[in-house]
Amino acid sequence: MSETATFLASPIGRRFSEAYDALVNRWPPGTRRFDLASPYGNTHVVASGPDSGRPLVLLSGSGATLTEWYSVIGQLSRRHRVYAVDIPGQVGASIPSSTPISSVPDLLDWLAVTVATLGVDEPTLIGHSYGAMIALAFAGGGFPTDGLILVEPNSVFGGMRPEYLAHALPILLSPNENRERRFLEWETGCRPLDEQWSDVAALGATMPTTKLVIPRRLRSVRPEVRRRTVILAKQSRVHDVARIAENVHSTWPGTQVEIVADATHHSLPMYPDVFGDVLEAALDESGC
C-alpha cells in the first residue's frame, strides 16, 4: 500500500476525505468526479458546467487542494466548462505512481498530459498561489494557452516577505494540524474560513507528499499570452502587494491587475461575492 493510501485509510485521513467530499458535494448539480491516468499517477478531476462552455482549468495553492474553489465554482460553471485538479504527490485526492513529479519538466508534462486527456486544446488557466506559478510556467514553456488568470502569485513578480516565511517555516519543518490552523489564523487575520475547508487544509498538512517542485521565477521574459490578469489580495501577508502590482505593470505591460480589498492570500478564494465577480470580469475582459 502506498503512503498516500495508508494516510487515507487512517483516522486522520478519513476525516480529511470526509471534509474534502463534503465540499465537493456542495458543487453544482451535474458535477462529475473522475481520475485521469498519467505516468505520474492518477489525477483527480472535478468537472462542472456546460460541455460547450469555454474550458477553464483551475490550479490550487499548495496544500489547499481543488476544494478551495468551492465558493466560486457555481458562478464560474454557469457558462464555462470548469476542470479543477489535484496534483499527484501533493495534498488532495490524486494518487501518485512510483514515478513522482520530480522536476519542472515533469510538472509541465503532467499538466500537458492532463489537458490533452481532457480534450482541451487551449485552456484558460486560473491558478492560485503555487497554482499560479505552474500556470505561468506552463504558458512560458510554450504550451498552448488561451488565457491566464494568476491569483496571488507568490515568488513570481517579487519575493515573499521574511515575516511570512518565518511563520511558514515550522509547518515546512514539522507539519501538523494545529500548526496549520494557527498559521491560517495568522495570515487571514482570523477572518472566517469555511470549517470544512479549514479541516481539509489542516488535516492535509499531515498527508505524505513528494518534494514540491518550484518553477523558476520568470524575471524578465513573460509568455506571449494575449489574455491575462493578475488578481491580488490587498491584505496579503505573503508579499508587498503595491510593489507586486507595480512589477506586473513594468515587466508585463498590458496585463490587467485587480486588487481585492479586505482579502488575504489564503482567504481570497473564500470571498465568493467579490472574488467570483472579479474572476468573471477577468474572463469577460479576456473575451472568454
Buried (B, 14 or more C-beta within 10 A) or exposed (E): EEEBEEBBEEEBBEBBBBBBBBBBEBBBEEBEBEBBEBEBBBBBBBBBBEEEBBBBBBBBBBBBBBBBBBBBBBBBBBBBBBBBBBBBBBBBBBBBBEEBBEEBEBBBBBBBBBBEEBEBEEBBBBBBBBBBBBBBBBBBBEBEBBBBBBBBBBBBBBBBBEEBEEBBEBBEEEBEBEBBBBBBBBBBEEBEBBEBBBBBBBBBBBBBBBEBBBBEBBEEEBBEBEBBBBBBBBBBBBBBBEEBBBBBBEBBEEBBBBBBEEBBBBBBBBBBEBBBBBBBBBBEBBEB
